[in-house]
Amino acid sequence: MKLLLVLALALVAVNGLSESLVDEMKEKLQKYGLECAEKEKASEEDIQALMNHERPVTHAGKCTIFCTFKKFDLMKEDGSFGPGDMDWIERAKADDAEFMEKLTGIQSTCEKTVQIDSDPCETALRAAKCAKDEGEKLGITSF
């Protein structure tokens, strides 16, 4: 389950999940993202890139991703993966088991391919990119 929420965050996909679960994730993502952008002193270009699901311009932008993942308990301070928001994951699984099965497959692929970097901000960027790329291969769309 480590990357399941990473996938949901990176994709925030609609694919059958109830509107309330999607809205909850979007609200948390916006709140945490803004808090982290301020904390990490991300540039306007970084914020715009992140909103467009693009690679951030500066290291502070990458650290905004890491900070957000930490708030969702997706990553630990050392850059290793955490369990994620298990409450949300369990509710999403009950809501759309097929979608969660796709996320599990993406998780497996990303856990095998994303290398933990000495810079946790780089690891967070790699995890987000992997989740997005693998999701697109399975037809999972993003906002």
Protein Blocks (a to p, Z undefined) as FASTA:
>chain_A
ZZmmmmmmmnopaehpafklmmmmmmmmmmmmmmmmmmnopafklmmmmmnopacfblml
mmmmmmmmmmnomacfkopacebjfklmmmmmmmommlmmmmmmmmmmmmmmmccdfblk
lmmmmmmmmmmmmmmmnopacZZ
